[in-house]
């Protein structure tokens, strides 16, 4: 699997502030867990819309 990565601010290791990283299966699985973990940590509850009952 290859992923496209951008760096903010641009990284001195890549001329244009972006790069392509190739992942093996173990890295891909670990990245998936990190993404899910980060998403769960940043969940924000959204209040439901008030009912329009008359």
Biopython code that builds the backbone (N, CA, C, O; Angstrom):
import numpy as np
from Bio.PDB.StructureBuilder import StructureBuilder

atoms = [
    (1, "UNK", "N", (0.849, -1.180, 0.000)),
    (1, "UNK", "CA", (0.000, 0.000, 0.000)),
    (1, "UNK", "C", (0.889, 1.235, 0.000)),
    (1, "UNK", "O", (1.878, 1.298, 0.730)),
    (2, "UNK", "N", (0.535, 2.202, -0.811)),
    (2, "UNK", "CA", (1.234, 3.488, -0.808)),
    (2, "UNK", "C", (0.260, 4.552, -0.330)),
    (2, "UNK", "O", (-0.919, 4.538, -0.684)),
    (3, "UNK", "N", (0.768, 5.474, 0.478)),
    (3, "UNK", "CA", (-0.066, 6.587, 0.916)),
    (3, "UNK", "C", (0.625, 7.891, 0.549)),
    (3, "UNK", "O", (1.853, 7.985, 0.555)),
    (4, "UNK", "N", (-0.171, 8.878, 0.234)),
    (4, "UNK", "CA", (0.324, 10.207, -0.100)),
    (4, "UNK", "C", (0.267, 11.036, 1.169)),
    (4, "UNK", "O", (-0.778, 11.114, 1.815)),
    (5, "UNK", "N", (1.373, 11.650, 1.529)),
    (5, "UNK", "CA", (1.467, 12.388, 2.785)),
    (5, "UNK", "C", (1.849, 13.832, 2.504)),
    (5, "UNK", "O", (2.765, 14.095, 1.725)),
    (6, "UNK", "N", (1.151, 14.767, 3.137)),
    (6, "UNK", "CA", (1.559, 16.171, 3.075)),
    (6, "UNK", "C", (2.046, 16.586, 4.450)),
    (6, "UNK", "O", (1.569, 16.080, 5.465)),
    (7, "UNK", "N", (2.979, 17.491, 4.480)),
    (7, "UNK", "CA", (3.571, 17.935, 5.732)),
    (7, "UNK", "C", (3.257, 19.409, 5.952)),
    (7, "UNK", "O", (3.550, 20.248, 5.100)),
    (8, "UNK", "N", (2.666, 19.715, 7.085)),
    (8, "UNK", "CA", (2.350, 21.095, 7.429)),
    (8, "UNK", "C", (3.024, 21.427, 8.748)),
    (8, "UNK", "O", (2.635, 20.844, 9.760)),
    (9, "UNK", "N", (3.974, 22.291, 8.813)),
    (9, "UNK", "CA", (4.604, 22.977, 7.685)),
    (9, "UNK", "C", (5.420, 21.997, 6.851)),
    (9, "UNK", "O", (5.722, 20.893, 7.306)),
    (10, "UNK", "N", (5.779, 22.399, 5.625)),
    (10, "UNK", "CA", (6.521, 21.492, 4.751)),
    (10, "UNK", "C", (7.765, 20.932, 5.433)),
    (10, "UNK", "O", (8.467, 21.633, 6.161)),
    (11, "UNK", "N", (8.015, 19.665, 5.181)),
    (11, "UNK", "CA", (9.158, 18.975, 5.777)),
    (11, "UNK", "C", (10.430, 19.276, 4.994)),
    (11, "UNK", "O", (10.396, 19.325, 3.764)),
    (12, "UNK", "N", (11.546, 19.476, 5.680)),
    (12, "UNK", "CA", (12.811, 19.687, 4.968)),
    (12, "UNK", "C", (13.286, 18.418, 4.268)),
    (12, "UNK", "O", (14.210, 18.469, 3.456)),
    (13, "UNK", "N", (12.661, 17.271, 4.575)),
    (13, "UNK", "CA", (13.073, 16.000, 3.978)),
    (13, "UNK", "C", (12.458, 15.773, 2.601)),
    (13, "UNK", "O", (12.904, 14.899, 1.858)),
    (14, "UNK", "N", (11.439, 16.553, 2.259)),
    (14, "UNK", "CA", (10.793, 16.431, 0.958)),
    (14, "UNK", "C", (10.772, 17.813, 0.314)),
    (14, "UNK", "O", (10.338, 18.784, 0.934)),
    (15, "UNK", "N", (11.239, 17.899, -0.921)),
    (15, "UNK", "CA", (11.387, 19.187, -1.600)),
    (15, "UNK", "C", (10.092, 19.992, -1.677)),
    (15, "UNK", "O", (10.118, 21.217, -1.564)),
    (16, "UNK", "N", (8.969, 19.320, -1.867)),
    (16, "UNK", "CA", (7.721, 20.037, -2.129)),
    (16, "UNK", "C", (6.728, 19.965, -0.976)),
    (16, "UNK", "O", (5.576, 20.371, -1.134)),
    (17, "UNK", "N", (7.154, 19.454, 0.191)),
    (17, "UNK", "CA", (6.235, 19.372, 1.318)),
    (17, "UNK", "C", (5.304, 18.178, 1.255)),
    (17, "UNK", "O", (4.329, 18.113, 2.003)),
    (18, "UNK", "N", (5.592, 17.231, 0.371)),
    (18, "UNK", "CA", (4.782, 16.020, 0.309)),
    (18, "UNK", "C", (5.652, 14.854, -0.119)),
    (18, "UNK", "O", (6.767, 15.042, -0.606)),
    (19, "UNK", "N", (5.145, 13.673, 0.063)),
    (19, "UNK", "CA", (5.881, 12.483, -0.329)),
    (19, "UNK", "C", (4.956, 11.284, -0.378)),
    (19, "UNK", "O", (3.811, 11.349, 0.069)),
    (20, "UNK", "N", (5.457, 10.199, -0.922)),
    (20, "UNK", "CA", (4.712, 8.946, -0.978)),
    (20, "UNK", "C", (5.461, 7.936, -0.124)),
    (20, "UNK", "O", (6.668, 7.754, -0.278)),
    (21, "UNK", "N", (4.746, 7.287, 0.768)),
    (21, "UNK", "CA", (5.343, 6.319, 1.677)),
    (21, "UNK", "C", (4.743, 4.953, 1.371)),
    (21, "UNK", "O", (3.523, 4.811, 1.284)),
    (22, "UNK", "N", (5.596, 3.954, 1.207)),
    (22, "UNK", "CA", (5.115, 2.597, 0.980)),
    (22, "UNK", "C", (5.077, 1.860, 2.314)),
    (22, "UNK", "O", (6.051, 1.873, 3.067)),
    (23, "UNK", "N", (3.949, 1.219, 2.600)),
    (23, "UNK", "CA", (3.765, 0.515, 3.864)),
    (23, "UNK", "C", (3.696, -0.989, 3.634)),
    (23, "UNK", "O", (3.111, -1.448, 2.653)),
    (24, "UNK", "N", (4.297, -1.757, 4.546)),
    (24, "UNK", "CA", (4.097, -3.202, 4.498)),
    (24, "UNK", "C", (2.810, -3.529, 5.252)),
    (24, "UNK", "O", (2.179, -2.632, 5.810)),
    (25, "UNK", "N", (2.415, -4.799, 5.275)),
    (25, "UNK", "CA", (1.135, -5.181, 5.892)),
    (25, "UNK", "C", (1.069, -4.805, 7.367)),
    (25, "UNK", "O", (0.037, -4.330, 7.841)),
    (26, "UNK", "N", (2.167, -5.016, 8.097)),
    (26, "UNK", "CA", (2.183, -4.700, 9.531)),
    (26, "UNK", "C", (2.016, -3.201, 9.759)),
    (26, "UNK", "O", (1.267, -2.782, 10.641)),
    (27, "UNK", "N", (2.722, -2.387, 8.954)),
    (27, "UNK", "CA", (2.601, -0.931, 9.078)),
    (27, "UNK", "C", (1.195, -0.470, 8.715)),
    (27, "UNK", "O", (0.641, 0.427, 9.350)),
    (28, "UNK", "N", (0.621, -1.098, 7.677)),
    (28, "UNK", "CA", (-0.723, -0.726, 7.242)),
    (28, "UNK", "C", (-1.739, -0.997, 8.353)),
    (28, "UNK", "O", (-2.627, -0.182, 8.597)),
    (29, "UNK", "N", (-1.605, -2.145, 9.025)),
    (29, "UNK", "CA", (-2.516, -2.473, 10.119)),
    (29, "UNK", "C", (-2.337, -1.498, 11.284)),
    (29, "UNK", "O", (-3.318, -1.055, 11.881)),
    (30, "UNK", "N", (-1.102, -1.169, 11.601)),
    (30, "UNK", "CA", (-0.830, -0.242, 12.703)),
    (30, "UNK", "C", (-1.374, 1.149, 12.378)),
    (30, "UNK", "O", (-1.951, 1.809, 13.242)),
    (31, "UNK", "N", (-1.190, 1.594, 11.132)),
    (31, "UNK", "CA", (-1.716, 2.895, 10.721)),
    (31, "UNK", "C", (-3.238, 2.916, 10.843)),
    (31, "UNK", "O", (-3.809, 3.905, 11.304)),
    (32, "UNK", "N", (-3.895, 1.838, 10.436)),
    (32, "UNK", "CA", (-5.350, 1.754, 10.556)),
    (32, "UNK", "C", (-5.804, 1.899, 11.994)),
    (32, "UNK", "O", (-6.775, 2.602, 12.274)),
    (33, "UNK", "N", (-5.101, 1.230, 12.920)),
    (33, "UNK", "CA", (-5.457, 1.338, 14.339)),
    (33, "UNK", "C", (-5.249, 2.761, 14.845)),
    (33, "UNK", "O", (-6.051, 3.266, 15.630)),
    (34, "UNK", "N", (-4.175, 3.408, 14.397)),
    (34, "UNK", "CA", (-3.903, 4.780, 14.842)),
    (34, "UNK", "C", (-4.979, 5.734, 14.343)),
    (34, "UNK", "O", (-5.413, 6.619, 15.080)),
    (35, "UNK", "N", (-5.415, 5.562, 13.093)),
    (35, "UNK", "CA", (-6.448, 6.438, 12.526)),
    (35, "UNK", "C", (-7.757, 6.264, 13.290)),
    (35, "UNK", "O", (-8.410, 7.248, 13.637)),
    (36, "UNK", "N", (-8.141, 5.017, 13.553)),
    (36, "UNK", "CA", (-9.376, 4.760, 14.295)),
    (36, "UNK", "C", (-9.268, 5.329, 15.701)),
    (36, "UNK", "O", (-10.213, 5.945, 16.193)),
    (37, "UNK", "N", (-8.131, 5.129, 16.350)),
    (37, "UNK", "CA", (-7.929, 5.637, 17.704)),
    (37, "UNK", "C", (-8.039, 7.162, 17.734)),
    (37, "UNK", "O", (-8.693, 7.723, 18.613)),
    (38, "UNK", "N", (-7.395, 7.829, 16.771)),
    (38, "UNK", "CA", (-7.448, 9.294, 16.715)),
    (38, "UNK", "C", (-8.875, 9.769, 16.460)),
    (38, "UNK", "O", (-9.316, 10.759, 17.045)),
    (39, "UNK", "N", (-9.594, 9.070, 15.591)),
    (39, "UNK", "CA", (-10.978, 9.457, 15.310)),
    (39, "UNK", "C", (-11.837, 9.326, 16.561)),
    (39, "UNK", "O", (-12.655, 10.198, 16.851)),
    (40, "UNK", "N", (-11.651, 8.231, 17.305)),
    (40, "UNK", "CA", (-12.442, 8.032, 18.525)),
    (40, "UNK", "C", (-12.106, 9.066, 19.589)),
    (40, "UNK", "O", (-12.988, 9.502, 20.329)),
    (41, "UNK", "N", (-10.850, 9.461, 19.674)),
    (41, "UNK", "CA", (-10.442, 10.462, 20.659)),
    (41, "UNK", "C", (-11.032, 11.834, 20.357)),
    (41, "UNK", "O", (-11.207, 12.653, 21.259)),
    (42, "UNK", "N", (-11.338, 12.082, 19.083)),
    (42, "UNK", "CA", (-11.784, 13.412, 18.684)),
    (42, "UNK", "C", (-13.268, 13.477, 18.352)),
    (42, "UNK", "O", (-13.722, 14.422, 17.706)),
    (43, "UNK", "N", (-14.024, 12.478, 18.789)),
    (43, "UNK", "CA", (-15.464, 12.516, 18.555)),
    (43, "UNK", "C", (-16.080, 13.688, 19.311)),
    (43, "UNK", "O", (-15.717, 13.967, 20.454)),
    (44, "UNK", "N", (-16.991, 14.350, 18.673)),
    (44, "UNK", "CA", (-17.689, 15.476, 19.292)),
    (44, "UNK", "C", (-19.177, 15.175, 19.205)),
    (44, "UNK", "O", (-19.691, 14.850, 18.135)),
    (45, "UNK", "N", (-19.857, 15.284, 20.326)),
    (45, "UNK", "CA", (-21.300, 15.034, 20.284)),
    (45, "UNK", "C", (-21.995, 16.208, 19.603)),
    (45, "UNK", "O", (-21.670, 17.372, 19.836)),
    (46, "UNK", "N", (-22.940, 15.874, 18.772)),
    (46, "UNK", "CA", (-23.695, 16.890, 18.039)),
    (46, "UNK", "C", (-25.116, 16.866, 18.574)),
    (46, "UNK", "O", (-25.785, 15.834, 18.515)),
    (47, "UNK", "N", (-25.583, 17.997, 19.097)),
    (47, "UNK", "CA", (-26.953, 18.007, 19.629)),
    (47, "UNK", "C", (-27.962, 17.760, 18.510)),
    (47, "UNK", "O", (-27.788, 18.226, 17.384)),
    (48, "UNK", "N", (-29.003, 17.031, 18.836)),
    (48, "UNK", "CA", (-30.030, 16.768, 17.829)),
    (48, "UNK", "C", (-30.851, 18.036, 17.604)),
    (48, "UNK", "O", (-30.963, 18.889, 18.485)),
    (49, "UNK", "N", (-31.410, 18.136, 16.424)),
    (49, "UNK", "CA", (-32.229, 19.306, 16.083)),
    (49, "UNK", "C", (-33.496, 19.298, 16.938)),
    (49, "UNK", "O", (-34.060, 18.236, 17.201)),
    (50, "UNK", "N", (-33.941, 20.465, 17.367)),
    (50, "UNK", "CA", (-35.186, 20.513, 18.153)),
    (50, "UNK", "C", (-36.356, 19.994, 17.322)),
    (50, "UNK", "O", (-36.428, 20.235, 16.117)),
    (51, "UNK", "N", (-37.252, 19.296, 17.962)),
    (51, "UNK", "CA", (-38.397, 18.745, 17.224)),
    (51, "UNK", "C", (-39.321, 19.879, 16.782)),
    (51, "UNK", "O", (-39.418, 20.918, 17.436)),
    (52, "UNK", "N", (-39.976, 19.657, 15.687)),
    (52, "UNK", "CA", (-40.889, 20.661, 15.130)),
    (52, "UNK", "C", (-42.343, 20.305, 15.444)),
    (52, "UNK", "O", (-43.255, 20.692, 14.713)),
    (53, "UNK", "N", (-42.551, 19.570, 16.529)),
    (53, "UNK", "CA", (-43.923, 19.162, 16.884)),
    (53, "UNK", "C", (-44.779, 20.392, 17.187)),
    (53, "UNK", "O", (-44.341, 21.319, 17.869)),
    (54, "UNK", "N", (-45.998, 20.381, 16.671)),
    (54, "UNK", "CA", (-46.893, 21.529, 16.887)),
    (54, "UNK", "C", (-47.915, 21.240, 17.935)),
    (54, "UNK", "O", (-48.745, 22.095, 18.240)),
]
sb = StructureBuilder()
sb.init_structure("model")
sb.init_model(0)
sb.init_chain("A")
sb.init_seg("    ")
for serial, (resi, resn, name, xyz) in enumerate(atoms, 1):
    if name == "N":
        sb.init_residue(resn, " ", resi, " ")
    sb.init_atom(name, np.array(xyz, "f"), 0.0, 1.0, " ", f" {name:<3s}", serial, name[0])
structure = sb.get_structure()
